[in-house]
């Protein structure tokens, strides 16, 4: 037992280990095209047969070796593999593209190993979860999955609401590329916030196709492929979309995520897909961001319990009810039979003049206005971002004080209001340009006036949108899922803006391709709230 595995087991609250482990390092598995993938095998020091857990990683093997060791010490073989073009694996790293073929070749190799007994689990967060979905329909009969903060497709992750998820991918690019050289330095840069600062600095310069060189010092091929080939090209995404693989034969799965993860809606879509075909997956959602330490701890704990339940037939580590949700505002965990927990009662809250949010019907009034200037883009503050610092729930005072942001606030609540699911937005808006973004955020304002973001969403309008009467768009879109209780005497606040940069790449106001654009044009925005244009939010209210 290494010091690292002992410390991780203690800090993550893992069950007692059963044995030591033996690691076989540096196996080079040949793929069908001759590329070789670096692979480590961890085996428990126990007699008899044991199930296997597969993890395929694009970040090098070093950071996941301790987790693999912990699994092996608790009775599992573990195959830990570096995706092509990462770690010591040969070939070029082209994100998402080869995980199906390489995963199938790895499965074929596992089945030939003398220690493999027919029981196989897959595990891992984020990209590791996508690699699981890529082979989910090819897993053996006796198998299980544990997917965390991930999605079976990535088009909607790369282009949420039609905008480019710039902050995520430019920061992720730095992480992946940096791990090739100095993993310890990359970790320090992540924790210190240096990566996000580099992302912000690089994102303020145009064109974006050169942003890879600005943050890494060299050209990153996949960055250019995405900007050149992936924008508006459905065919690019169809071959790497694995949502069609989810169905009645998908192995049992435990989904884990956080309410401030940028893939929460995609994970819930995949969960719902399995529920709709008669499966009963488990679901755990905490108050976490994508990189939260407690989320990683829950992921490891839940993987062990889930694999023991489905590969060893020991269900003693599973809870009774399949759904466990953290309710912010109450700061409590609740368990349910399903998600969402029954049909919600929808509360309709209208925006009114004078910065008012109310359930009263709207009256005739002129629209509110602001100007969005992409030269001074509205910043991203808090929320579901890929960041060690600044992500998640934060004080929104700095954002709400800007003159390119509108806010609408309710009176103090007479009784608590608990929402679970997606808040829906109906926004009537007009812009002086055919290209404009609309960012809406719901906040909880406490008795002291501190406004904390709960959920948000963005939609991008372009010149391709059909013509509408008086050029007033009726925009219907969802904010990301949440579970939150607005306590008595708290107030609801809706924030409306036209960007959250660099989380979402700023709208340049032009039709120029996103990677080539250098012109920046300001847009005058109007937000309507009259009987013909009743802008509102729809709250999914639950009694719990």
C-alpha positions, 0 to 999 in steps of 0.5 A, spaced: 500 500 500 503 506 497 502 512 502 498 516 496 493 510 496 493 510 504 492 518 504 486 518 498 483 512 502 483 516 508 481 523 505 475 520 501 472 515 506 473 509 502 472 502 505 477 498 508 482 495 503 482 487 502 489 486 500 495 490 497 496 490 489 501 489 484 502 494 478 504 492 471 507 498 468 508 500 461 504 495 457 503 498 450 497 495 447 497 495 439 490 498 436 488 496 429 492 501 425 498 500 429 498 505 434 500 503 441 497 505 447 500 506 454 496 501 459 498 499 466 494 493 469 493 493 477 491 486 480 489 485 487 494 480 491 488 476 493 487 468 490 481 467 486 477 470 480 476 478 481 472 483 476 475 488 472 475 496 472 477 499 465 479 507 465 481 510 459 484 517 460 487 523 456 491 526 462 496 521 462 496 515 467 500 518 473 494 522 476 489 516 476 494 511 478 492 512 486 485 511 484 487 505 480 491 502 486 485 503 491 480 499 487 485 494 486 486 493 494 479 492 494 478 486 490 478 489 482 483 488 477 484 495 474 486 497 466 488 504 466 490 506 459 492 513 456 488 515 450 492 515 443 496 521 443 497 522 450 501 520 456 506 515 452 501 512 447 503 514 440 498 517 435 495 524 435 490 526 440 484 528 436 479 529 442 473 524 442 474 521 435 478 515 436 475 513 443 470 508 440 475 504 435 480 504 441 476 502 446 473 496 442 480 494 441 482 494 448 476 490 450 478 485 445 485 485 449 482 484 456 478 478 454 484 475 452 488 476 459 488 470 463 486 474 469 479 476 466 473 472 468 468 475 464 466 481 469 467 488 467 466 495 469 467 502 466 469 508 470 471 515 470 469 522 470 468 527 464 472 525 458 473 518 461 465 518 462 465 519 454 470 514 453 465 509 457 459 511 452 463 510 446 463 502 448 457 502 452 453 497 447 459 492 446 460 491 454 459 484 456 453 481 459 456 481 466 458 489 466 456 495 470 458 503 468 459 509 473 459 515 469 460 522 472 460 529 470 460 527 463 455 526 456 454 521 451 455 527 446 459 533 445 456 538 440 452 541 445 458 541 450 462 545 445 456 549 443 451 551 448 445 555 446 449 556 439 455 559 442 462 557 443 464 554 450 471 558 449 473 558 457 472 551 457 476 548 451 481 554 451 482 552 459 482 544 457 487 545 451 492 548 456 491 542 461 491 537 456 497 540 452 501 542 459 500 535 462 505 532 456 511 536 459 510 538 466 504 535 470 506 538 477 506 545 474 500 544 470 496 542 477 499 548 480 497 553 475 490 550 475 489 550 483 492 557 483 487 560 477 493 561 472 490 557 467 483 561 467 487 568 467 491 565 461 484 563 458 481 570 459 488 574 456 488 570 450 480 570 449 481 578 448 485 578 442 482 576 435 482 571 431 480 566 436 484 561 431 490 563 434 488 562 441 492 556 442 498 559 440 497 564 445 496 560 451 501 554 449 506 557 444 504 552 439 499 550 434 494 545 437 491 541 431 484 539 434 483 546 436 483 548 428 479 542 426 474 544 431 474 552 429 474 550 421 470 543 421 466 543 427 462 549 427 455 548 424 457 542 421 452 536 423 456 531 420 462 532 424 458 531 430 454 525 428 460 520 428 462 521 435 455 522 438 454 516 442 447 517 445 444 512 440 448 507 444 443 508 450 438 503 451 435 497 454 441 493 454 446 498 457 449 496 463 447 498 470 449 505 471 450 510 477 450 517 474 454 522 479 454 530 477 454 537 481 449 542 480 454 547 478 457 542 472 457 545 465 455 538 463 449 537 468 443 537 463 447 532 458 448 527 464 440 528 466 438 527 459 442 520 458 439 518 465 432 520 463 434 516 456 435 510 460 429 511 465 425 512 459 427 505 456 425 501 463 432 502 467 433 504 474 440 507 474 442 511 480 443 518 480 447 522 485 448 530 484 451 534 489 453 542 490 459 541 486 463 544 480 466 540 475 473 539 479 470 539 486 474 535 490 468 532 494 465 530 487 471 526 486 471 523 492 463 521 491 465 518 484 470 513 487 466 511 493 460 510 489 464 506 483 466 501 489 459 501 491 456 500 484 461 495 482 461 491 488 453 491 487 453 489 480 459 485 479 460 481 486 453 481 488 454 485 494 449 490 495 450 492 502 454 499 500 448 501 496 442 506 499 435 504 498 432 509 493 436 511 487 436 518 487 440 522 492 440 530 491 443 536 494 438 541 496 442 548 496 438 553 500 437 548 505 444 545 505 440 538 505 441 531 502 434 528 500 433 521 497 427 520 491 425 514 487 426 518 481 428 525 478 425 529 477 421 527 484 414 527 481 410 533 476 412 540 479 407 546 480 409 551 475 410 558 478 410 564 473 414 570 475 414 576 470 419 581 469 416 588 470 418 596 469 423 599 475 427 592 476 421 588 479 420 581 478 413 579 480 407 574 479 402 579 477 400 580 470 404 585 466 401 592 464 403 596 458 410 599 459 416 601 454 422 596 454 428 596 458 435 597 454 442 597 454 448 596 450 452 590 449 459 592 447 464 586 445 470 590 446 468 590 453 464 584 454 460 582 460 464 578 464 463 571 466 462 571 474 461 564 477 456 559 475 458 552 471 465 553 469 471 549 468 475 553 473 478 551 480 477 558 482 471 563 481 466 557 479 460 555 482 455 560 487 458 567 488 456 574 490 453 577 483 454 584 486 460 586 481 456 583 475 449 586 477 452 593 478 454 593 470 450 598 465 450 592 460 446 588 465 439 588 467 436 585 474 429 584 476 428 582 483 421 580 487 419 582 494 421 578 500 418 571 500 412 569 505 414 562 504 419 558 502 419 556 494 423 549 492 425 548 485 428 542 482 429 541 475 430 546 469 427 553 470 424 555 463 425 562 460 420 566 455 424 572 453 421 578 448 427 581 446 430 586 440 437 587 438 439 593 433 443 587 430 441 580 427 447 577 431 446 577 439 446 573 445 442 573 451 444 570 458 439 569 463 441 568 470 436 566 477 439 568 483 437 568 491 438 574 494 438 573 502 436 578 508 443 582 507 442 583 500 447 578 497 445 575 491 448 568 489 447 565 482 443 559 482 442 557 475 443 560 468 443 559 461 445 562 454 442 563 447 445 565 441 441 569 435 444 569 428 442 572 422 440 565 420 434 566 424 427 567 421 424 574 420 419 576 426 414 581 427 417 588 429 424 584 429 422 582 436 424 575 438 420 570 443 426 566 446 424 560 449 430 556 453 432 553 459 437 555 465 441 549 467 438 544 472 438 545 479 435 543 486 434 549 491 430 552 496 429 560 496 428 561 504 422 565 507 424 572 507 429 571 501 428 574 494 428 572 487 432 576 482 433 575 474 439 577 471 439 579 463 445 580 459 448 579 453 454 575 454 458 571 460 465 572 457 470 568 456 465 562 459 461 563 452 465 566 446 463 574 446 458 575 440 462 579 435 456 582 432 458 580 425 457 574 421 464 572 420 466 565 422 468 564 429 475 563 428 476 568 423 472 574 426 476 580 428 471 586 427 467 587 433 460 591 433 456 593 439 449 592 439 443 596 442 438 591 446 431 592 448 428 587 453 420 587 453 415 586 459 408 588 456 401 584 455 403 583 448 410 581 450 410 578 457 417 576 459 417 571 464 421 565 468 417 558 469 419 555 476 419 548 477 416 548 484 416 541 488 414 540 495 419 536 499 
